[in-house]
């Protein structure tokens, strides 16, 4: 590992800023889960997750100040992750009925039949 800083206070400040950024992005992730973006839900969630993973890789894994080949290896990992997700989504999208065969949908029971309406017998009149 290379020497990236000799000032521990500056390093602690960098870690604190990174932590605060990650917590803010986590709050944004939770807030985004309550918003319906339609077909963009997955894209929004993966974008936020990619930003968080990049911050972790750059600062907590020290890739920002490390040898460039280590950054290249990390980028290759993200590239393969993207390829695997792309092929998974392409396969999922090509299916006509993505519901598993062994999953039987629950059929809602019909509501109980109402009792036939009867008119009450008239009360006898008293004179």
DRENDRENKOL-689080 format. One record per residue (C-alpha): residue number from 0; residue in three letters; z, y, x. Coordinates in steps of 0.05 Angstrom, whole numbers. Example, Ala and Ser with C-alpha at 12.3 -4.5 7.8 and 13.67 -1.06 7.14 Angstrom:
+------+------+--------+--------+--------+
! filo ! volo !      z !      y !      x !
+------+------+--------+--------+--------+
!    0 !  ala !    156 !    -90 !    246 !
!    1 !  ser !    143 !    -21 !    273 !
+------+------+--------+--------+--------+
***
This chain:
+------+------+--------+--------+--------+
! filo ! volo !      z !      y !      x !
+------+------+--------+--------+--------+
!    0 !  unk !      0 !      0 !      0 !
!    1 !  unk !    -17 !     68 !     26 !
!    2 !  unk !     32 !    126 !     33 !
!    3 !  unk !     16 !    171 !    -25 !
!    4 !  unk !     74 !    218 !    -22 !
!    5 !  unk !    133 !    234 !     22 !
!    6 !  unk !    169 !    275 !    -31 !
!    7 !  unk !    210 !    230 !    -78 !
!    8 !  unk !    223 !    288 !   -125 !
!    9 !  unk !    148 !    300 !   -135 !
!   10 !  unk !    138 !    225 !   -145 !
!   11 !  unk !    194 !    224 !   -198 !
!   12 !  unk !    163 !    284 !   -232 !
!   13 !  unk !     96 !    249 !   -234 !
!   14 !  unk !    128 !    187 !   -264 !
!   15 !  unk !    164 !    229 !   -316 !
!   16 !  unk !    100 !    265 !   -336 !
!   17 !  unk !     65 !    198 !   -342 !
!   18 !  unk !    122 !    170 !   -384 !
!   19 !  unk !    120 !    230 !   -430 !
!   20 !  unk !     44 !    223 !   -437 !
!   21 !  unk !     51 !    149 !   -454 !
!   22 !  unk !    104 !    164 !   -506 !
!   23 !  unk !     61 !    218 !   -538 !
!   24 !  unk !      2 !    170 !   -539 !
!   25 !  unk !     46 !    117 !   -570 !
!   26 !  unk !     66 !    166 !   -625 !
!   27 !  unk !     -8 !    182 !   -635 !
!   28 !  unk !    -22 !    108 !   -641 !
!   29 !  unk !     32 !     99 !   -694 !
!   30 !  unk !      7 !    161 !   -732 !
!   31 !  unk !    -65 !    135 !   -728 !
!   32 !  unk !    -44 !     69 !   -759 !
!   33 !  unk !    -26 !    106 !   -823 !
!   34 !  unk !    -94 !    140 !   -827 !
!   35 !  unk !   -153 !    103 !   -855 !
!   36 !  unk !   -212 !    117 !   -809 !
!   37 !  unk !   -254 !     64 !   -844 !
!   38 !  unk !   -298 !     27 !   -795 !
!   39 !  unk !   -272 !     70 !   -738 !
!   40 !  unk !   -200 !     42 !   -740 !
!   41 !  unk !   -214 !     -7 !   -683 !
!   42 !  unk !   -251 !     45 !   -642 !
!   43 !  unk !   -194 !     96 !   -648 !
!   44 !  unk !   -141 !     44 !   -631 !
!   45 !  unk !   -180 !     17 !   -571 !
!   46 !  unk !   -194 !     88 !   -545 !
!   47 !  unk !   -120 !    105 !   -546 !
!   48 !  unk !   -102 !     38 !   -514 !
!   49 !  unk !   -154 !     50 !   -459 !
!   50 !  unk !   -125 !    118 !   -443 !
!   51 !  unk !    -55 !     88 !   -439 !
!   52 !  unk !    -79 !     30 !   -395 !
!   53 !  unk !   -115 !     79 !   -349 !
!   54 !  unk !    -51 !    121 !   -340 !
!   55 !  unk !    -11 !     58 !   -325 !
!   56 !  unk !    -63 !     33 !   -275 !
!   57 !  unk !    -70 !    100 !   -240 !
!   58 !  unk !      3 !    120 !   -233 !
!   59 !  unk !     48 !     59 !   -242 !
!   60 !  unk !      2 !     11 !   -206 !
!   61 !  unk !    -13 !     65 !   -153 !
!   62 !  unk !    -89 !     57 !   -159 !
!   63 !  unk !    -98 !    133 !   -154 !
!   64 !  unk !    -75 !    133 !    -81 !
!   65 !  unk !    -94 !     63 !    -61 !
!   66 !  unk !   -157 !     35 !    -29 !
!   67 !  unk !   -220 !     46 !    -71 !
!   68 !  unk !   -235 !    -29 !    -72 !
!   69 !  unk !   -172 !    -40 !   -114 !
!   70 !  unk !   -196 !     11 !   -165 !
!   71 !  unk !   -263 !    -24 !   -166 !
!   72 !  unk !   -229 !    -90 !   -181 !
!   73 !  unk !   -189 !    -58 !   -237 !
!   74 !  unk !   -252 !    -27 !   -266 !
!   75 !  unk !   -287 !    -94 !   -263 !
!   76 !  unk !   -229 !   -124 !   -303 !
!   77 !  unk !   -238 !    -71 !   -357 !
!   78 !  unk !   -313 !    -83 !   -357 !
!   79 !  unk !   -304 !   -157 !   -369 !
!   80 !  unk !   -253 !   -143 !   -423 !
!   81 !  unk !   -303 !    -98 !   -457 !
!   82 !  unk !   -357 !   -151 !   -451 !
!   83 !  unk !   -312 !   -205 !   -481 !
!   84 !  unk !   -293 !   -160 !   -539 !
!   85 !  unk !   -365 !   -142 !   -551 !
!   86 !  unk !   -387 !   -215 !   -553 !
!   87 !  unk !   -329 !   -232 !   -599 !
!   88 !  unk !   -346 !   -175 !   -647 !
!   89 !  unk !   -420 !   -195 !   -645 !
!   90 !  unk !   -402 !   -266 !   -662 !
!   91 !  unk !   -356 !   -244 !   -718 !
!   92 !  unk !   -408 !   -197 !   -746 !
!   93 !  unk !   -462 !   -251 !   -748 !
!   94 !  unk !   -423 !   -297 !   -795 !
!   95 !  unk !   -436 !   -295 !   -870 !
!   96 !  unk !   -366 !   -315 !   -891 !
!   97 !  unk !   -315 !   -302 !   -837 !
!   98 !  unk !   -258 !   -334 !   -878 !
!   99 !  unk !   -236 !   -400 !   -847 !
!  100 !  unk !   -254 !   -463 !   -885 !
!  101 !  unk !   -183 !   -490 !   -885 !
!  102 !  unk !   -156 !   -426 !   -917 !
!  103 !  unk !   -158 !   -434 !   -992 !
!  104 !  unk !   -152 !   -367 !  -1028 !
!  105 !  unk !    -95 !   -364 !  -1077 !
!  106 !  unk !   -120 !   -359 !  -1147 !
!  107 !  unk !    -78 !   -313 !  -1190 !
!  108 !  unk !    -48 !   -349 !  -1249 !
!  109 !  unk !    -73 !   -322 !  -1315 !
!  110 !  unk !    -20 !   -282 !  -1353 !
!  111 !  unk !     18 !   -322 !  -1405 !
!  112 !  unk !    -14 !   -320 !  -1473 !
!  113 !  unk !     20 !   -273 !  -1520 !
!  114 !  unk !     52 !   -304 !  -1582 !
!  115 !  unk !     12 !   -293 !  -1645 !
!  116 !  unk !     33 !   -232 !  -1681 !
!  117 !  unk !     70 !   -249 !  -1745 !
!  118 !  unk !     91 !   -200 !  -1797 !
!  119 !  unk !    164 !   -204 !  -1816 !
!  120 !  unk !    179 !   -227 !  -1886 !
!  121 !  unk !    197 !   -170 !  -1932 !
!  122 !  unk !    272 !   -164 !  -1946 !
!  123 !  unk !    291 !   -180 !  -2018 !
!  124 !  unk !    307 !   -120 !  -2060 !
!  125 !  unk !    376 !   -114 !  -2090 !
!  126 !  unk !    385 !    -80 !  -2159 !
+------+------+--------+--------+--------+
***
